[in-house]
Amino acid sequence: MSETFPVDSMKLNIICFDVPFPADYGGAMEEFYKLKALHALGVKIYLHCFIYGDRSPQLELEKYCEEVYYYTRKRRLKDLFSNLPFIVQSRKQTALLNNLCDNDYPILFDATHTAGFLDHPDLKHRKKIVRLHNIEWIYYNTLLSSSYTLRDKFFYFFEYKKLKKFDNCLQHADILLCLSQYDFEYYKEKFPDKIVELIYVFHENTELKVQPGKGDYILYHGNLSVLDNYTAVIDLLSNHLKGYQKRIVLAGKNPGSLLVDFIKDKPNIELIANPTQQALTELIRNAQICFAIAANPSGIKLKLINSLYSGRFIFGNNSAISGSGLEEAVINIDQQPEVITDIVNEYMLKEFTDADLQGRKELLAEKYNNTKNAESLTRLIFSH
């Protein structure tokens, strides 16, 4: 680091919106690999995280933290009627506030979900940093527009309205950290007097694993239980790849029944449910084309980053690419949608060369190096 700080002074509370290990989806990856990178620089981490769903206490986290505090997320019916967004209210617990008040270290609120105490008077004189994973109200508005059931529509509508109002609470932070250019520009305009910085997403990749040469199939990978993802896949197969007869592989976590039903009569499409991380990496490496597409433009899509670190030719859309700084490395299907099948056929015949590999390596090293980005984060927290 060009600037160093006494090790004893680099102590930091981090509040994660769930338990960040295993790092098996986008938000957890950002949280976990940030922890690792900060720990490697000597930051003493006091981690606060929430247990719910299938997330549980993890010994792995103790390797990188001085203390790990767990809280059970209380998802109560009455919290749906709170003035705060449900994702915030359900994590606003007195035990968390008490533990934060037991020390005087800076507090990193990791995602809007964790910012329930951002404006609390007991934390008024603390240094407070918010890591913004998304512009959450825009994300929830997107979920609203793509939801099917009346129950989902009601939930997403009220959550969207509350999150839009809660966005103003971010004025109580000392520093706002965005992970995409799109989010950075939005918050820089919204809070012109605030320190707003762009630090790209933390991720699992430490080296480029792309294999020069050719593959013989198209791959889409992502969390296939998420509405955004499986509707994006169905749209892709129904439009851009409609009538495509060569091999297509879909791989991801817990595919929804809608997707399973959609592809059951399509013999050229293979669905691989819940692949291991090693198996998924090999699927990406051996594919000729990886599709990294998204339904909304906020945040950074880790499937895009993972594809670029391990895959040959990457096709994406505006929502996946926007704000990533990686536009030059991705073929954008939204720019020439009427000829995508022709472009796909063209790239299925191309060799991925050593020159392609070198260009990819230089681009990723500039913007998506965990160590470099952790150094920037450490300077922001401990020098202001």
Secondary structure as GFF3:
##gff-version 3
##sequence-region A 1 384
A	DSSP	three_ten_helix	7	9	.	.	.	ID=ss1
A	DSSP	beta_strand	11	16	.	.	.	ID=ss2
A	DSSP	alpha_helix	26	40	.	.	.	ID=ss3
A	DSSP	beta_strand	44	51	.	.	.	ID=ss4
A	DSSP	three_ten_helix	59	63	.	.	.	ID=ss5
A	DSSP	beta_strand	67	72	.	.	.	ID=ss6
A	DSSP	three_ten_helix	77	81	.	.	.	ID=ss7
A	DSSP	alpha_helix	86	89	.	.	.	ID=ss8
A	DSSP	alpha_helix	94	101	.	.	.	ID=ss9
A	DSSP	beta_strand	107	110	.	.	.	ID=ss10
A	DSSP	three_ten_helix	112	117	.	.	.	ID=ss11
A	DSSP	three_ten_helix	121	123	.	.	.	ID=ss12
A	DSSP	beta_strand	128	132	.	.	.	ID=ss13
A	DSSP	alpha_helix	136	146	.	.	.	ID=ss14
A	DSSP	alpha_helix	150	166	.	.	.	ID=ss15
A	DSSP	three_ten_helix	167	172	.	.	.	ID=ss16
A	DSSP	beta_strand	175	178	.	.	.	ID=ss17
A	DSSP	alpha_helix	181	190	.	.	.	ID=ss18
A	DSSP	beta_strand	195	198	.	.	.	ID=ss19
A	DSSP	beta_strand	218	222	.	.	.	ID=ss20
A	DSSP	alpha_helix	227	238	.	.	.	ID=ss21
A	DSSP	beta_strand	248	252	.	.	.	ID=ss22
A	DSSP	alpha_helix	257	263	.	.	.	ID=ss23
A	DSSP	beta_strand	269	273	.	.	.	ID=ss24
A	DSSP	alpha_helix	277	286	.	.	.	ID=ss25
A	DSSP	beta_strand	289	292	.	.	.	ID=ss26
A	DSSP	alpha_helix	302	310	.	.	.	ID=ss27
A	DSSP	beta_strand	313	316	.	.	.	ID=ss28
A	DSSP	alpha_helix	318	321	.	.	.	ID=ss29
A	DSSP	three_ten_helix	327	329	.	.	.	ID=ss30
A	DSSP	beta_strand	331	332	.	.	.	ID=ss31
A	DSSP	three_ten_helix	337	339	.	.	.	ID=ss32
A	DSSP	alpha_helix	340	347	.	.	.	ID=ss33
A	DSSP	alpha_helix	354	367	.	.	.	ID=ss34
A	DSSP	alpha_helix	370	383	.	.	.	ID=ss35
###
